[in-house]
Amino acid sequence: MESALGSVWDILFDSLFIFSPLILFNFFRVLPVWFTMIVLVNFHMFLTTSRFLTCIKLESIRRIFVFDKAGRISAVIFYLIPADASAAFSIPSF
């Protein structure tokens, strides 16, 4: 079961979870700003595509957001990048 409010909260907290560490890593120069911009563009493409597909009212789409397999894979990668960067910079150098 999927509700409209639940999908909005899901996207809101996913983006908060992804962008918060990225912005902090940009501030401390752990990750380059261009990487955060790529993630932001990808998130914007997701919102634009979902809006477009719901506006043309495809029969199989009756939701606010459209979650496809490629989008889910990129979201998992975007979750892993801050974790990898954090782990890489917390390992003591010899």
N, C-alpha and C positions, 0 to 999 in steps of 0.2 A: 504494500500500500504506500502511495506517495501523495503527499499533500503539497499544495502550492507554497504554503508558508514554510514547510519543512525543506523544500528544495531551495528556497531563497536563503534560509538560515544556513543550509549546507554550503552553498556557494560563498556566502559572507564569511563564515568561519574558515573555510578552506583557503580563501584568499588572504585572510588575516594570518593564518598559520604559515602560509607560504611567503607573503611579503614582509612580515615583521622581521624574520631573521635575515632576509635578503637585504633589507634596508640597513640593518645593523652591520652586516658584513660589508656593505658598501661604505658605511661610515668609518669602519675600522680598516678599510682597504684589504679585506680578506678576499672578496670577490670584486671583479670589475663592474662598473655601473652598466656597461652594455649588456651584461648577462641579465640583470634585473629588467632592463628595457625589453629584452627578448621575451621574458616571462610575462611582462605586462602586455606586450603586443599579442602574445598567444592567448592570454585571458580575455583581451578585448575581442579577438577573433571568435572566441567561444561565445561571448555575449552577443556579438553581431550575428553569428550564424544561428544561434538559438532564436533570436528575435526574428530573423528572416524566415526561418522554417515555421515558426508559429504564426507568422503573418500570412503566409500563403496557405495555411490550414491544410496541411497534408492529412489524409485520413488517419494514418497511424500515429500522428503526433497530437497529443492533447495535453501537453505539459507546458510549463513556462520555459524550462531549459531542456535542451536536447543533449543527452549524454551518449556519445558514441565510443567505440572501442579505442580509436586513436586518441581521443581526448582523455580517456581514463589512463592510458599509458603515459601520455605527457604529464598528467597530474602526478602520477606516481614518481616520475623522474624529477619533477619540480619539488616533491616532498623530500627526495633523497639528496639533492644537491646541497641544501643547507646542512643536513646531517653529516654528509661527507666532508664538507668544508670545515665544520666544527671539529670533527674527529681528526682531520689532517692538521689543524692548527693547535690541537691540544696535546699532540704527541710530542714529548720533549726531544729536541734535536741533540745530537751527540757532537 
